[in-house]
Amino acid sequence: MRIEIGKVLKPQGIKGELKVLPLSLPQYLYEPKKVRVGDTEAMLTSGRIHEGYGYITLDICKSRDSAETFRNQIISVDSSLVQSLQDDQYYFKDLEDCEVFADTGEYLGKVVEVENYGASDIINIHQGLTTIAVPFLREVFKSVDTSAKKIIVDYAKYREVTEYED
């Protein structure tokens, strides 16, 4: 099984460095390891995190032109290369397609995407014709069962973070 750890956004500089959106724990982007970028095997040789983004170098990527070929590609690693998650940690991919319910029993929608914005992960929930962005906070998300694809939220806290007044 493979774990998605990032998505290449664009080349960074002229020496083949890649700017990456983390899709998992950020430390996976700066520890040297064998990775797959799209369908290409490579060795992640160095990496760093800055302002919520990863900046990595690969052994096979030495120029801006070669870096350009990886734009929008998913970076993944074999699951045996990553540490086990703690009870309150989840892979973004495991949260996608989970059904979201209020603690009152009301159906709120389905998780369509999880994004990392540095300060907090954002859960995008498709609700009717709209998508609601909700910060993934312990106070809001009471229960997450990825095997049953079911999430329970504290409805009062959910409303606090999703409803805005002008």
Contacts in CASP RR format, 6 or more apart in sequence:
PFRMAT RR
TARGET T0000
AUTHOR 0000-0000-0000
METHOD contacts of the structure
MODEL  1
MRIEIGKVLKPQGIKGELKVLPLSLPQYLYEPKKVRVGDTEAMLTSGRIH
EGYGYITLDICKSRDSAETFRNQIISVDSSLVQSLQDDQYYFKDLEDCEV
FADTGEYLGKVVEVENYGASDIINIHQGLTTIAVPFLREVFKSVDTSAKK
IIVDYAKYREVTEYED
1 78 0 8 1.000
1 79 0 8 1.000
2 36 0 8 1.000
2 76 0 8 1.000
2 77 0 8 1.000
2 78 0 8 1.000
2 79 0 8 1.000
3 24 0 8 1.000
3 28 0 8 1.000
3 76 0 8 1.000
3 77 0 8 1.000
3 78 0 8 1.000
3 79 0 8 1.000
3 82 0 8 1.000
3 91 0 8 1.000
3 93 0 8 1.000
4 23 0 8 1.000
4 24 0 8 1.000
4 74 0 8 1.000
4 75 0 8 1.000
4 76 0 8 1.000
4 91 0 8 1.000
4 92 0 8 1.000
4 93 0 8 1.000
5 22 0 8 1.000
5 23 0 8 1.000
5 24 0 8 1.000
5 25 0 8 1.000
5 28 0 8 1.000
5 29 0 8 1.000
5 35 0 8 1.000
5 75 0 8 1.000
5 76 0 8 1.000
5 77 0 8 1.000
5 82 0 8 1.000
6 20 0 8 1.000
6 21 0 8 1.000
6 22 0 8 1.000
6 23 0 8 1.000
6 24 0 8 1.000
6 29 0 8 1.000
6 74 0 8 1.000
6 75 0 8 1.000
6 76 0 8 1.000
7 20 0 8 1.000
7 21 0 8 1.000
7 23 0 8 1.000
7 72 0 8 1.000
7 73 0 8 1.000
7 74 0 8 1.000
7 75 0 8 1.000
8 18 0 8 1.000
8 19 0 8 1.000
8 20 0 8 1.000
8 37 0 8 1.000
8 70 0 8 1.000
8 71 0 8 1.000
8 72 0 8 1.000
8 73 0 8 1.000
8 74 0 8 1.000
8 75 0 8 1.000
9 18 0 8 1.000
9 19 0 8 1.000
9 20 0 8 1.000
9 21 0 8 1.000
9 53 0 8 1.000
9 71 0 8 1.000
9 72 0 8 1.000
10 18 0 8 1.000
10 19 0 8 1.000
10 71 0 8 1.000
11 17 0 8 1.000
11 18 0 8 1.000
11 19 0 8 1.000
11 64 0 8 1.000
11 67 0 8 1.000
11 68 0 8 1.000
11 71 0 8 1.000
12 18 0 8 1.000
12 19 0 8 1.000
12 55 0 8 1.000
12 67 0 8 1.000
13 64 0 8 1.000
14 63 0 8 1.000
14 64 0 8 1.000
15 57 0 8 1.000
15 62 0 8 1.000
15 63 0 8 1.000
15 64 0 8 1.000
16 57 0 8 1.000
16 58 0 8 1.000
16 61 0 8 1.000
16 62 0 8 1.000
16 63 0 8 1.000
16 64 0 8 1.000
16 66 0 8 1.000
16 67 0 8 1.000
17 55 0 8 1.000
17 56 0 8 1.000
17 57 0 8 1.000
17 61 0 8 1.000
17 67 0 8 1.000
18 55 0 8 1.000
18 56 0 8 1.000
18 57 0 8 1.000
18 58 0 8 1.000
18 61 0 8 1.000
18 67 0 8 1.000
18 70 0 8 1.000
19 53 0 8 1.000
19 54 0 8 1.000
19 55 0 8 1.000
20 29 0 8 1.000
20 53 0 8 1.000
20 54 0 8 1.000
20 55 0 8 1.000
20 56 0 8 1.000
20 75 0 8 1.000
21 53 0 8 1.000
21 54 0 8 1.000
21 115 0 8 1.000
21 116 0 8 1.000
22 28 0 8 1.000
22 29 0 8 1.000
22 49 0 8 1.000
22 52 0 8 1.000
22 53 0 8 1.000
22 54 0 8 1.000
22 116 0 8 1.000
23 74 0 8 1.000
23 75 0 8 1.000
23 92 0 8 1.000
23 93 0 8 1.000
23 114 0 8 1.000
23 116 0 8 1.000
24 82 0 8 1.000
24 91 0 8 1.000
24 92 0 8 1.000
25 82 0 8 1.000
25 89 0 8 1.000
26 49 0 8 1.000
26 52 0 8 1.000
26 54 0 8 1.000
26 116 0 8 1.000
28 77 0 8 1.000
28 82 0 8 1.000
29 44 0 8 1.000
29 47 0 8 1.000
29 49 0 8 1.000
29 54 0 8 1.000
29 56 0 8 1.000
29 75 0 8 1.000
30 46 0 8 1.000
30 47 0 8 1.000
30 48 0 8 1.000
30 49 0 8 1.000
30 54 0 8 1.000
30 56 0 8 1.000
31 44 0 8 1.000
32 43 0 8 1.000
32 44 0 8 1.000
32 45 0 8 1.000
32 46 0 8 1.000
33 43 0 8 1.000
33 44 0 8 1.000
33 77 0 8 1.000
33 81 0 8 1.000
34 41 0 8 1.000
34 42 0 8 1.000
34 43 0 8 1.000
34 44 0 8 1.000
34 77 0 8 1.000
34 78 0 8 1.000
34 81 0 8 1.000
35 41 0 8 1.000
35 42 0 8 1.000
35 43 0 8 1.000
35 44 0 8 1.000
35 58 0 8 1.000
35 75 0 8 1.000
35 76 0 8 1.000
35 77 0 8 1.000
36 42 0 8 1.000
36 75 0 8 1.000
36 76 0 8 1.000
36 77 0 8 1.000
37 58 0 8 1.000
37 70 0 8 1.000
37 73 0 8 1.000
37 74 0 8 1.000
37 75 0 8 1.000
38 70 0 8 1.000
38 73 0 8 1.000
38 74 0 8 1.000
38 75 0 8 1.000
38 76 0 8 1.000
40 60 0 8 1.000
40 70 0 8 1.000
40 73 0 8 1.000
42 58 0 8 1.000
42 59 0 8 1.000
42 60 0 8 1.000
42 61 0 8 1.000
43 58 0 8 1.000
43 59 0 8 1.000
43 60 0 8 1.000
44 56 0 8 1.000
44 57 0 8 1.000
44 58 0 8 1.000
44 75 0 8 1.000
45 57 0 8 1.000
45 58 0 8 1.000
45 59 0 8 1.000
46 56 0 8 1.000
46 57 0 8 1.000
47 54 0 8 1.000
47 55 0 8 1.000
47 56 0 8 1.000
47 57 0 8 1.000
48 54 0 8 1.000
48 55 0 8 1.000
48 56 0 8 1.000
49 55 0 8 1.000
51 118 0 8 1.000
52 116 0 8 1.000
52 117 0 8 1.000
52 118 0 8 1.000
56 75 0 8 1.000
58 70 0 8 1.000
60 66 0 8 1.000
61 67 0 8 1.000
61 70 0 8 1.000
85 91 0 8 1.000
88 138 0 8 1.000
90 144 0 8 1.000
90 146 0 8 1.000
92 114 0 8 1.000
92 116 0 8 1.000
92 121 0 8 1.000
94 146 0 8 1.000
95 111 0 8 1.000
95 114 0 8 1.000
95 123 0 8 1.000
95 144 0 8 1.000
95 146 0 8 1.000
95 151 0 8 1.000
96 111 0 8 1.000
96 112 0 8 1.000
96 113 0 8 1.000
96 114 0 8 1.000
97 110 0 8 1.000
97 111 0 8 1.000
97 149 0 8 1.000
98 110 0 8 1.000
98 111 0 8 1.000
98 144 0 8 1.000
98 146 0 8 1.000
98 149 0 8 1.000
98 150 0 8 1.000
98 151 0 8 1.000
99 107 0 8 1.000
99 109 0 8 1.000
99 110 0 8 1.000
99 149 0 8 1.000
99 150 0 8 1.000
99 151 0 8 1.000
100 107 0 8 1.000
100 108 0 8 1.000
100 109 0 8 1.000
100 110 0 8 1.000
100 111 0 8 1.000
100 125 0 8 1.000
100 151 0 8 1.000
100 153 0 8 1.000
101 107 0 8 1.000
101 108 0 8 1.000
101 150 0 8 1.000
101 151 0 8 1.000
101 152 0 8 1.000
101 153 0 8 1.000
102 108 0 8 1.000
102 152 0 8 1.000
102 153 0 8 1.000
102 155 0 8 1.000
102 158 0 8 1.000
103 142 0 8 1.000
103 152 0 8 1.000
103 153 0 8 1.000
103 154 0 8 1.000
103 155 0 8 1.000
104 155 0 8 1.000
106 155 0 8 1.000
108 125 0 8 1.000
108 127 0 8 1.000
108 132 0 8 1.000
108 153 0 8 1.000
108 158 0 8 1.000
109 125 0 8 1.000
109 126 0 8 1.000
109 127 0 8 1.000
109 128 0 8 1.000
110 125 0 8 1.000
110 126 0 8 1.000
111 123 0 8 1.000
111 124 0 8 1.000
111 125 0 8 1.000
111 126 0 8 1.000
111 151 0 8 1.000
112 124 0 8 1.000
112 125 0 8 1.000
112 126 0 8 1.000
112 131 0 8 1.000
113 124 0 8 1.000
114 121 0 8 1.000
114 122 0 8 1.000
114 123 0 8 1.000
114 124 0 8 1.000
114 136 0 8 1.000
115 121 0 8 1.000
115 122 0 8 1.000
115 124 0 8 1.000
116 122 0 8 1.000
120 135 0 8 1.000
120 136 0 8 1.000
120 137 0 8 1.000
121 135 0 8 1.000
121 136 0 8 1.000
122 133 0 8 1.000
122 134 0 8 1.000
122 135 0 8 1.000
122 136 0 8 1.000
123 133 0 8 1.000
123 134 0 8 1.000
123 135 0 8 1.000
123 136 0 8 1.000
123 141 0 8 1.000
124 131 0 8 1.000
124 132 0 8 1.000
124 133 0 8 1.000
124 134 0 8 1.000
125 131 0 8 1.000
125 132 0 8 1.000
125 134 0 8 1.000
132 162 0 8 1.000
133 162 0 8 1.000
134 140 0 8 1.000
134 153 0 8 1.000
134 158 0 8 1.000
134 161 0 8 1.000
134 162 0 8 1.000
135 161 0 8 1.000
137 157 0 8 1.000
137 161 0 8 1.000
139 154 0 8 1.000
139 157 0 8 1.000
140 153 0 8 1.000
140 154 0 8 1.000
140 157 0 8 1.000
140 158 0 8 1.000
140 161 0 8 1.000
141 151 0 8 1.000
141 152 0 8 1.000
141 153 0 8 1.000
141 154 0 8 1.000
142 152 0 8 1.000
142 153 0 8 1.000
142 154 0 8 1.000
143 150 0 8 1.000
143 151 0 8 1.000
143 152 0 8 1.000
144 151 0 8 1.000
144 152 0 8 1.000
145 151 0 8 1.000
END
